[in-house]
Amino acid sequence: MITRERMKNVKTKFIAAALILMLTIGLFFQGSVFAQEKVSVEDKAVGSIFKGLAKTYVTVTDINKLKKNNIDELNKMDAERFQKRYAGIYAVIKDWPPALKNKYKVTADMTKDQAIKNIESVNKEKICEMIDSTPDTIIAKRFKKYMDENNRGAQKSSLPEQVNRFWNKISVKFNPPAPKVK
């Protein structure tokens, strides 16, 4: 029998594959018109792919459960571990528009308590606003950095395959596999 959770995972993967396919088709038919802007087109494509995947994930996820899990994890962290983890997050969100950063009190030295308040205050719509506010160039830069650090076979695989591999790694972090029941 297919569980509700498994059905969500199947739907998510189907939607993600459809998004990747649509954006890949766009990349292949960009033609020589965009030859001078190849880097910006590539950044836009990578950013769009990940934004689409992230918003799809948010749409099909139990946001209250995800918030609770993240708040529980933050409560267990000591200040040093929180600062290390937040530094990586801040590297991406520091380039949000000033109004959004002010709304969530995003600073380089955000406290764990403020992070928890931010998580408690968000809903799916606000999360999608944050996703859309993250510049494509920042997403592409992080993706390229990941691919450079984990270059196993990346040169031989296409951009959609690289994105899929990277997205699977991200989704496992957010949705660890359930323990197998015997």
Backbone as CSV, one residue per row, in Angstrom:
resi,resn,N_x,N_y,N_z,CA_x,CA_y,CA_z,C_x,C_y,C_z
1,MET,0.843,-1.172,0.000,0.000,0.000,0.000,0.893,1.242,0.000
2,ILE,0.551,2.223,-0.803,1.335,3.447,-0.895,0.905,4.391,0.230
3,THR,1.884,4.817,1.006,1.588,5.734,2.099,1.461,7.149,1.559
4,ARG,0.871,7.999,2.358,0.693,9.400,1.985,2.048,10.079,1.799
5,GLU,2.994,9.773,2.671,4.342,10.348,2.591,5.023,9.927,1.300
6,ARG,4.895,8.647,0.938,5.516,8.148,-0.297,4.887,8.823,-1.507
7,MET,3.573,9.029,-1.461,2.886,9.689,-2.566,3.393,11.124,-2.713
8,LYS,3.619,11.815,-1.589,4.165,13.174,-1.637,5.533,13.171,-2.287
9,ASN,6.374,12.197,-1.916,7.706,12.107,-2.494,7.643,11.863,-3.994
10,VAL,6.730,11.013,-4.434,6.574,10.730,-5.859,6.122,11.988,-6.589
11,LYS,5.147,12.698,-6.016,4.659,13.935,-6.633,5.776,14.965,-6.708
12,THR,6.535,15.101,-5.640,7.623,16.067,-5.604,8.645,15.763,-6.680
13,LYS,9.034,14.494,-6.799,10.018,14.118,-7.805,9.474,14.340,-9.214
14,PHE,8.196,14.062,-9.436,7.595,14.270,-10.747,7.604,15.753,-11.108
15,ILE,7.189,16.589,-10.171,7.154,18.028,-10.423,8.566,18.549,-10.638
16,ALA,9.506,18.089,-9.826,10.898,18.523,-9.962,11.443,18.125,-11.331
17,ALA,11.165,16.901,-11.758,11.637,16.439,-13.066,11.024,17.278,-14.182
18,ALA,9.753,17.616,-14.050,9.094,18.445,-15.060,9.727,19.830,-15.128
19,LEU,10.007,20.415,-13.965,10.650,21.728,-13.939,12.038,21.679,-14.573
20,ILE,12.802,20.664,-14.223,14.143,20.532,-14.789,14.060,20.357,-16.302
21,LEU,13.126,19.546,-16.757,12.966,19.324,-18.194,12.628,20.629,-18.909
22,MET,11.679,21.402,-18.382,11.290,22.660,-19.015,12.462,23.632,-19.080
23,LEU,13.200,23.755,-17.977,14.326,24.681,-17.958,15.472,24.198,-18.832
24,THR,15.664,22.896,-18.925,16.705,22.345,-19.793,16.379,22.638,-21.250
25,ILE,15.129,22.470,-21.627,14.713,22.776,-23.001,15.003,24.246,-23.292
26,GLY,14.701,25.108,-22.333,15.002,26.528,-22.490,16.482,26.785,-22.698
27,LEU,17.325,26.052,-21.983,18.777,26.215,-22.132,19.252,25.773,-23.511
28,PHE,18.740,24.651,-23.994,19.200,24.132,-25.263,18.768,25.003,-26.438
29,PHE,17.650,25.695,-26.310,17.155,26.508,-27.415,17.429,27.989,-27.231
30,GLN,18.389,28.295,-26.355,18.693,29.710,-26.178,19.407,30.286,-27.404
31,GLY,20.040,29.441,-28.194,20.637,29.855,-29.452,21.825,30.776,-29.292
32,SER,22.310,31.229,-30.416,23.491,32.088,-30.400,23.156,33.519,-30.023
33,VAL,21.892,33.867,-29.958,21.485,35.211,-29.572,22.031,35.554,-28.193
34,PHE,22.076,34.560,-27.301,22.509,34.803,-25.943,23.978,34.451,-25.722
35,ALA,24.752,34.287,-26.771,26.129,33.828,-26.628,26.958,34.738,-25.724
36,GLN,26.780,36.055,-25.835,27.550,36.973,-25.013,27.118,36.918,-23.548
37,GLU,25.912,36.495,-23.258,25.366,36.494,-21.908,25.290,35.085,-21.329
38,LYS,26.127,34.180,-21.799,26.050,32.779,-21.396,26.098,32.601,-19.891
39,VAL,26.984,33.306,-19.207,27.109,33.142,-17.766,25.825,33.594,-17.072
40,SER,25.294,34.736,-17.440,24.086,35.210,-16.776,22.881,34.329,-17.112
41,VAL,22.833,33.797,-18.312,21.743,32.892,-18.677,21.867,31.601,-17.866
42,GLU,23.098,31.097,-17.735,23.310,29.887,-16.950,22.939,30.119,-15.482
43,ASP,23.355,31.261,-14.933,23.008,31.581,-13.546,21.502,31.676,-13.376
44,LYS,20.837,32.288,-14.334,19.375,32.410,-14.281,18.728,31.027,-14.339
45,ALA,19.254,30.167,-15.197,18.695,28.815,-15.324,18.879,28.034,-14.027
46,VAL,20.096,28.053,-13.479,20.357,27.325,-12.225,19.505,27.905,-11.102
47,GLY,19.463,29.235,-11.001,18.648,29.872,-9.965,17.181,29.520,-10.106
48,SER,16.684,29.560,-11.328,15.268,29.236,-11.568,14.949,27.791,-11.230
49,ILE,15.864,26.895,-11.584,15.649,25.474,-11.290,15.543,25.266,-9.783
50,PHE,16.521,25.802,-9.046,16.507,25.586,-7.600,15.359,26.308,-6.915
51,LYS,14.998,27.473,-7.395,13.842,28.167,-6.817,12.573,27.352,-7.057
52,GLY,12.432,26.827,-8.258,11.263,25.990,-8.550,11.226,24.748,-7.692
53,LEU,12.368,24.087,-7.552,12.436,22.888,-6.710,12.130,23.230,-5.246
54,ALA,12.710,24.316,-4.769,12.502,24.701,-3.374,11.038,25.057,-3.113
55,LYS,10.419,25.801,-4.015,9.007,26.166,-3.812,8.102,24.944,-3.932
56,THR,8.460,24.020,-4.809,7.694,22.771,-4.909,7.807,22.000,-3.610
57,TYR,9.015,21.927,-3.074,9.232,21.233,-1.800,8.391,21.874,-0.700
58,VAL,8.399,23.198,-0.629,7.627,23.910,0.400,6.138,23.621,0.226
59,THR,5.680,23.599,-0.997,4.264,23.378,-1.275,3.780,22.018,-0.786
60,VAL,4.587,20.986,-0.938,4.139,19.634,-0.587,4.578,19.186,0.807
61,THR,5.246,20.060,1.545,5.776,19.697,2.860,4.831,20.127,3.970
62,ASP,4.804,19.344,5.034,4.092,19.726,6.252,4.951,20.781,6.935
63,ILE,4.622,22.040,6.696,5.474,23.144,7.138,5.549,23.225,8.661
64,ASN,4.470,22.905,9.349,4.498,22.962,10.815,5.439,21.909,11.397
65,LYS,5.449,20.732,10.802,6.361,19.685,11.248,7.810,20.087,10.968
66,LEU,8.048,20.646,9.793,9.391,21.092,9.428,9.869,22.196,10.373
67,LYS,8.978,23.151,10.677,9.340,24.222,11.609,9.674,23.648,12.977
68,LYS,8.841,22.734,13.461,9.070,22.138,14.780,10.409,21.413,14.820
69,ASN,10.690,20.621,13.782,11.951,19.877,13.722,13.160,20.818,13.730
70,ASN,13.067,21.914,12.983,14.179,22.857,12.937,14.341,23.614,14.251
71,ILE,13.241,23.967,14.883,13.321,24.640,16.181,13.900,23.695,17.225
72,ASP,13.466,22.443,17.206,14.027,21.445,18.133,15.531,21.303,17.926
73,GLU,15.950,21.256,16.656,17.379,21.127,16.355,18.149,22.359,16.841
74,LEU,17.582,23.547,16.622,18.245,24.772,17.097,18.354,24.796,18.616
75,ASN,17.310,24.349,19.297,17.341,24.339,20.760,18.429,23.419,21.313
76,LYS,18.780,22.391,20.558,19.816,21.458,21.002,21.227,21.964,20.701
77,MET,21.359,22.970,19.841,22.672,23.468,19.427,23.269,24.399,20.470
78,ASP,24.589,24.293,20.626,25.262,25.297,21.448,25.521,26.517,20.556
79,ALA,25.908,27.617,21.157,26.075,28.884,20.431,27.130,28.779,19.332
80,GLU,28.217,28.071,19.594,29.293,27.956,18.609,28.823,27.210,17.362
81,ARG,28.141,26.101,17.569,27.639,25.323,16.429,26.604,26.137,15.635
82,PHE,25.730,26.862,16.363,24.737,27.695,15.680,25.435,28.735,14.808
83,GLN,26.441,29.409,15.342,27.130,30.455,14.583,27.804,29.898,13.330
84,LYS,28.388,28.704,13.433,29.016,28.080,12.262,27.968,27.769,11.193
85,ARG,26.864,27.200,11.635,25.804,26.843,10.688,25.171,28.101,10.087
86,TYR,24.931,29.086,10.926,24.312,30.321,10.446,25.224,31.067,9.482
87,ALA,26.538,30.989,9.678,27.475,31.660,8.777,27.287,31.165,7.341
88,GLY,27.053,29.864,7.182,26.809,29.311,5.853,25.495,29.793,5.260
89,ILE,24.487,29.895,6.098,23.188,30.390,5.642,23.280,31.874,5.300
90,TYR,23.973,32.616,6.159,24.095,34.059,5.945,24.814,34.378,4.635
91,ALA,25.734,33.525,4.219,26.442,33.739,2.958,25.468,33.811,1.786
92,VAL,24.323,33.159,1.902,23.303,33.190,0.854,22.327,34.342,1.081
93,ILE,21.828,34.502,2.302,20.756,35.474,2.542,21.246,36.905,2.738
94,LYS,22.547,37.105,2.834,23.062,38.468,3.014,22.736,39.350,1.814
95,ASP,22.476,38.749,0.671,22.172,39.511,-0.532,20.673,39.666,-0.803
96,TRP,19.851,39.334,0.178,18.420,39.596,0.048,18.198,41.101,-0.039
97,PRO,17.049,41.517,-0.556,16.724,42.946,-0.552,16.679,43.470,0.891
98,PRO,17.092,44.723,1.114,17.124,45.283,2.474,15.795,45.181,3.223
99,ALA,14.676,45.381,2.542,13.372,45.310,3.220,13.131,43.925,3.810
100,LEU,13.493,42.892,3.080,13.306,41.524,3.568,14.258,41.232,4.721
101,LYS,15.501,41.683,4.604,16.462,41.479,5.699,15.982,42.198,6.959
102,ASN,15.464,43.391,6.812,14.949,44.122,7.975,13.736,43.433,8.584
103,LYS,12.863,42.918,7.736,11.647,42.241,8.201,11.973,41.075,9.126
104,TYR,13.031,40.320,8.797,13.408,39.149,9.586,14.647,39.389,10.449
105,LYS,15.038,40.670,10.572,16.185,41.053,11.413,17.431,40.220,11.065
106,VAL,17.669,40.083,9.778,18.819,39.323,9.292,20.069,40.186,9.396
107,THR,20.984,39.742,10.216,22.283,40.397,10.365,23.350,39.313,10.396
108,ALA,24.587,39.718,10.260,25.692,38.753,10.285,25.785,38.054,11.636
109,ASP,25.337,38.714,12.684,25.451,38.141,14.032,24.094,37.823,14.668
110,MET,23.165,37.295,13.847,21.843,36.936,14.370,21.992,35.926,15.514
111,THR,21.137,36.068,16.505,21.161,35.140,17.635,20.295,33.930,17.337
112,LYS,20.529,32.884,18.100,19.727,31.661,17.974,18.271,31.975,18.310
113,ASP,18.039,32.802,19.333,16.666,33.163,19.706,15.943,33.878,18.560
114,GLN,16.648,34.781,17.861,16.039,35.482,16.736,15.745,34.505,15.600
115,ALA,16.644,33.568,15.364,16.420,32.566,14.317,15.170,31.747,14.630
116,ILE,15.004,31.381,15.894,13.818,30.618,16.299,12.559,31.452,16.093
117,LYS,12.601,32.736,16.458,11.442,33.622,16.241,11.114,33.709,14.752
118,ASN,12.149,33.801,13.930,11.927,33.866,12.482,11.244,32.606,11.971
119,ILE,11.724,31.455,12.418,11.128,30.193,11.985,9.670,30.104,12.436
120,GLU,9.400,30.512,13.663,8.025,30.468,14.184,7.088,31.374,13.390
121,SER,7.613,32.463,12.840,6.759,33.450,12.180,6.457,33.163,10.713
122,VAL,7.145,32.194,10.123,6.958,31.988,8.677,5.837,31.003,8.365
123,ASN,5.328,31.163,7.167,4.376,30.214,6.598,4.848,29.930,5.169
124,LYS,4.113,29.138,4.437,4.548,28.758,3.093,4.713,29.977,2.186
125,GLU,3.803,30.919,2.282,3.869,32.110,1.439,5.134,32.926,1.737
126,LYS,5.449,33.093,3.007,6.642,33.857,3.385,7.919,33.132,2.958
127,ILE,7.907,31.826,3.068,9.089,31.063,2.647,9.297,31.216,1.138
128,CYS,8.218,31.160,0.381,8.335,31.348,-1.069,8.831,32.755,-1.403
129,GLU,8.416,33.751,-0.617,8.920,35.115,-0.799,10.439,35.148,-0.584
130,MET,10.912,34.439,0.431,12.349,34.389,0.699,13.089,33.698,-0.437
131,ILE,12.517,32.608,-0.927,13.139,31.878,-2.038,13.253,32.786,-3.252
132,ASP,12.155,33.461,-3.596,12.165,34.349,-4.760,13.124,35.526,-4.580
133,SER,13.359,35.942,-3.332,14.229,37.088,-3.063,15.710,36.762,-3.123
134,THR,16.043,35.493,-3.138,17.454,35.102,-3.204,17.919,35.255,-4.654
135,PRO,18.950,36.073,-4.887,19.411,36.300,-6.265,19.888,35.009,-6.941
136,ASP,19.563,34.880,-8.221,19.970,33.709,-8.992,21.488,33.540,-8.991
137,THR,22.214,34.654,-9.040,23.676,34.572,-9.076,24.228,33.932,-7.808
138,ILE,23.604,34.190,-6.672,24.052,33.605,-5.406,23.794,32.099,-5.417
139,ILE,22.619,31.705,-5.877,22.288,30.278,-5.955,23.263,29.576,-6.901
140,ALA,23.490,30.169,-8.066,24.398,29.566,-9.048,25.818,29.483,-8.495
141,LYS,26.246,30.501,-7.795,27.589,30.513,-7.212,27.741,29.377,-6.200
142,ARG,26.735,29.185,-5.331,26.787,28.099,-4.347,26.766,26.742,-5.046
143,PHE,25.962,26.618,-6.083,25.883,25.365,-6.833,27.224,25.056,-7.492
144,LYS,27.830,26.052,-8.130,29.126,25.855,-8.778,30.191,25.483,-7.750
145,LYS,30.147,26.123,-6.595,31.111,25.806,-5.531,30.942,24.351,-5.107
146,TYR,29.697,23.925,-4.922,29.427,22.528,-4.563,29.970,21.594,-5.639
147,MET,29.718,21.909,-6.906,30.156,21.040,-7.987,31.680,20.993,-8.059
148,ASP,32.338,22.103,-7.814,33.807,22.116,-7.812,34.360,21.252,-6.683
149,GLU,33.725,21.319,-5.522,34.186,20.554,-4.366,33.875,19.069,-4.497
150,ASN,32.829,18.737,-5.229,32.390,17.348,-5.381,32.396,16.979,-6.861
151,ASN,33.511,17.117,-7.480,33.643,17.007,-8.927,33.518,15.592,-9.476
152,ARG,33.125,14.643,-8.676,33.028,13.250,-9.129,32.080,13.121,-10.315
153,GLY,32.655,13.042,-11.490,31.850,12.807,-12.692,31.079,14.012,-13.178
154,ALA,31.268,15.163,-12.564,30.486,16.340,-12.947,30.777,16.793,-14.369
155,GLN,32.021,16.639,-14.813,32.374,17.098,-16.150,31.660,16.271,-17.216
156,LYS,31.329,15.028,-16.903,30.708,14.140,-17.877,29.187,14.198,-17.838
157,SER,28.620,14.848,-16.837,27.165,14.872,-16.728,26.618,16.239,-17.128
158,SER,25.363,16.250,-17.539,24.728,17.480,-17.985,24.310,18.326,-16.789
159,LEU,23.985,19.574,-17.050,23.532,20.474,-15.993,22.319,19.897,-15.255
160,PRO,21.302,19.378,-15.944,20.164,18.802,-15.209,20.572,17.639,-14.302
161,GLU,21.516,16.802,-14.771,21.971,15.688,-13.926,22.706,16.215,-12.699
162,GLN,23.524,17.255,-12.876,24.240,17.851,-11.757,23.262,18.465,-10.759
163,VAL,22.265,19.183,-11.277,21.255,19.803,-10.415,20.492,18.728,-9.663
164,ASN,20.106,17.666,-10.355,19.355,16.586,-9.715,20.156,15.955,-8.587
165,ARG,21.436,15.707,-8.842,22.307,15.117,-7.813,22.401,16.051,-6.591
166,PHE,22.580,17.339,-6.853,22.685,18.327,-5.779,21.362,18.442,-5.016
167,TRP,20.236,18.474,-5.759,18.922,18.596,-5.117,18.632,17.375,-4.246
168,ASN,18.975,16.199,-4.699,18.762,14.990,-3.905,19.523,15.070,-2.592
169,LYS,20.735,15.595,-2.634,21.518,15.754,-1.410,20.826,16.730,-0.449
170,ILE,20.308,17.826,-0.986,19.601,18.809,-0.155,18.336,18.196,0.428
171,SER,17.554,17.514,-0.386,16.273,16.990,0.084,16.450,15.922,1.152
172,VAL,17.544,15.171,1.109,17.812,14.183,2.158,18.065,14.884,3.487
173,LYS,18.712,16.045,3.446,18.947,16.799,4.681,17.630,17.260,5.297
174,PHE,16.689,17.702,4.454,15.407,18.176,4.959,14.459,17.039,5.307
175,ASN,14.548,15.955,4.578,13.645,14.824,4.728,14.434,13.546,4.886
176,PRO,15.041,13.324,6.051,15.806,12.078,6.192,14.884,10.875,6.015
177,PRO,15.424,9.794,5.430,14.571,8.624,5.197,14.055,8.050,6.536
178,ALA,12.824,7.609,6.498,12.220,7.014,7.686,12.885,5.666,7.965
179,PRO,13.009,5.314,9.251,13.590,4.012,9.570,12.737,2.895,8.975
180,LYS,13.410,1.852,8.503,12.697,0.723,7.891,12.016,-0.093,8.981
181,VAL,10.758,-0.435,8.719,9.989,-1.252,9.654,10.020,-2.692,9.163
182,LYS,10.364,-3.590,10.047,10.450,-5.004,9.653,9.134,-5.703,9.845
